Amino acid sequence: MVRSPYLWFRAGKTVYRVESNSLKVTSFTVEASDIEGILPGKKDDGIVLFKSGKAIRYGIDGKPIWSYPLKDDEGKIYSLVYR
């Protein structure tokens, strides 16, 4: 298991990234207000936020990179897993 050198958390629309060794904090604001969860990115350069049945990947600059629906047309919910 590889441990991320960052801790991620959010307050409202602001997402914070804390470097665990230096405690340096960077933050950015996202458009989504109904965030349901955070999943750190594979390369620690961004995160995935879960919002209203969608997964949205944001870069550290706060701009969306991609989004993916987690529900299909029949209402089935899918999970998002990094490999």
Secondary structure by P-SEA (a helix, b strand, c coil): cccccbbbbbcccbbbbbcccccbbbbbcccccccccccccccccbbbbbcccbbbbbccccccccccccccccbbbbbbbcc
